[in-house]
Amino acid sequence: MSDLLDYYRKRAAEYDRIYEKPERQEDLAHLGGWIREWVRGRHVLELACGTGWWTRVMAETAASIVATDANDEVLAIARTREYAGPVAIRRGDAFAPGALAGDHDTVVAAFWMSHLPLRGIESFLDGVEDAVAPGGRVILLDNRYVEGSSTPIARRDEDGNTYQRRRLADGEEFEVLKNFFGKRSLQARLAAPHRRLDVREWPHFWAVSYELLFRTEVPPA
């Protein structure tokens, strides 16, 4: 995944332009309201925070946030933002979320699951759940594929993963793994006895929140 990290490192200065697309503004407003409520009063570990765009949204209601990313270039931008609540910006690897365990009752990964190979999603979720105690909360949000708004799919591999060709402002191109999901596929992929799922969709985005049940709460098989 070094190419993905290199892509986001070089894209740092252009990172937030994706949030300026006119057709996505209504959905972004709904998604922002949704996540503010789910993190209200919570102690959040944010994975792959990028430039802190969603960190700033969540800081309006969260009790605290530890925002992490593997790229120093995007973290430098995140550190320039003003936040409404306490935010700590730290270097951390979203590919190894279990190593970031701490005093968090909520883990958030915004626009990250789509960059994971399909075969690696469950392993990633296991790591996420290692970073938060039973009874904690996991929040995932990401893009849906919308013809004419999303970057076209360039190819699909033998495992079903899809890839985009993305061009930076200087003309450099990258092939980026980007998987897209809908409500039904998310429910099927994320379903587990210890997860109480809430899945939402908007035209351009999806969001999932779930509580990690204590073992005594898990329904018998």
N, C-alpha and C positions, 0 to 999 in steps of 0.2 A: 504493500500500500504506500510505498515511498513516493510513487508518482502522484497519488492523491494529495499527500502532504505538500509536495512541491507545487502542485497546482494551486492549492489554497494559500500557500506562502506567497506566490507570485500574484495571486488575485487579491491580496489583502486590501489594496487601495480601491479596488473596484467592487469589493464584496457586497456593499449595501445597495448597489444599484438595482438588484433583483427585487427589492422591496418598493421600488418606485413605479413598477408597472401599473398603469391605471386600472386595468381589468381585475387586479388583485386587491384593490384597496378595501372593498367592502368585506371580503373574506378575511383580510388581515385584521380588520376591526373586530369581527366576530371572534376570530381565533385569539386575539389579544385579550378580549373580555373573558373568554373561556379559561385561559391559562392563569389570569390574575386570580380568578376564584379558586382554582385548584391548588394554587401555592399560597393562598392567604394564610398568614400566621405560621408558615412552614419553614423549616431549616433545609435549604435546597443545596444539593450538589448538582451543578450543571456540567454536562459533558460536551465537548466540542463547541464551546461558547462562541467561537469566532470573534467577531469585533464587538460583541456585547450587545447586539441589537435586541435579542430576546431577554438578556440579563436585565437591561434597563426596564423592559416591560414588566418583568416579574418582580423587580425590586420595589415596585409601587405597593405591593401587598405582602410580599414574603417577609418573614422574620429576619432571615439572613440568607445569603447566597455565597457559596464558594464556586466561582466560575473557572473552569479549566479548559485548556486547549494545548495541543502539542506544538503549535506554531508561535514563535515569539513575535512574528510580524503582525498577526491579528491581535495578539494579547496587548501589544503596544497601543493599538487603536482602542481596544476595550478599556485600557487604563486612562484614556483621555476623556471618557464619558462621565457625566454626572449621574449619580444614582439616588433614588429617593430613599433607599434603605441601605443597611450595611452589606457591602459586597467586597469579597476578597478575590483578587485575580491571581490565579496560579497556573503553572505549567503542569499538565497532566495528560496522560495518554488515554483517549476514549476507546482504544482497542483493548485496554486492560482496566476496565472500570473497577474491578474488585480490589485493585491496589489503591484505590482512592477512598476506601472506607473511612468513615469518621463519624462525627456527631450529626448525622443527617437523617431526617425522617422522610425525605423526598429526593428522588433522582430524576433529573430532566435531561433528555437528549432530543434536541430540536434539529431536524433536518440532517440526521446522522444515520438512522437505520437504513435509509435508501442507499447508502454507500457501502453497506455490508454485503458480502456474498450471501446468497440465500441459504447456503449450508452453514453459514456462520452465525445466523441470527439467534438461534437458541443458546449457543455458547455465549454470545454477547449478553443476552438477557440473564443468563446464570451469573455472569460477572456483575451486572447491574444490581442484581438481587443480593449479591454478596456485600455490596456497598451500602445497603440499607437494611435495618433490622426488620424482622417480621412485624407486621402491623404498619410498616412504612408504605410509601406511595411511589409509583413509577409513572412518569409522564413522557410520552413520545409524541412528536408531531413532525409532519413532513409533507412533501408535495404529492398531489395527484397529477397524472398526466393529462394535459389539456392541449389538444391540437391547436396550433397557432399561437399559444402562449408558452408552452414548454419547449425546450430545445429538442429537436427530433431525435428519435432513437436511431442510432447508427448501426447497431448490430445486437444480436442475442447469442449467447454461448450455449454449449450443450447442457448446462445446468439450468438454463432459463434466465440467467442474469442478463440485464440489458445495459447498454453502454451509449453514452452521448459523446459527440465530438464538440468540444468547447473551445472557443477562440477568445484569447485575452485582447485587450485594447492594443497591445503592441504587435498583434498578429500571431503570437505563439499559440499552437494548438495542443490540446491534451485530450486523450480518451479517458473518460470518467465513468466508472461503474455507477449506475443510478437506477435502482429498482423502484417501481411504482406499485402501490397497493390500493385496493378499495376496501370498503367496510367488510364485505364478506370474506375476502382473503385475509384481512387482518384478524378477524374473529377466529378463523380456522387456524391460522399460523400461531396465534398467541394464546389460544385456549389452553388452560391448565387448571387442575383442581385448586391450586393455591393462589390463583389470580381471579379477582372479581373485576371484570373488564367493563369499562365505559368507552364506547367507540363512537366518534363523531366524524361527519364528513361535511365539507363545504365544496363548492365547485372546484377550487384550486388546491385545497389542503385537506388533510385528515389529522385527527388527534386521538390519542388513546390515553386514558388514565386507569390505573388499577391499583388496588390495595393488595399487599402481600398478607395473606391470611396466616394466622397462627395455626400450628398443626392441629390443634383441637377444633379449629373451625373448618378444616378441610372436609368436604363431604366424603363419605366412604366410597370406595370404588365399586 
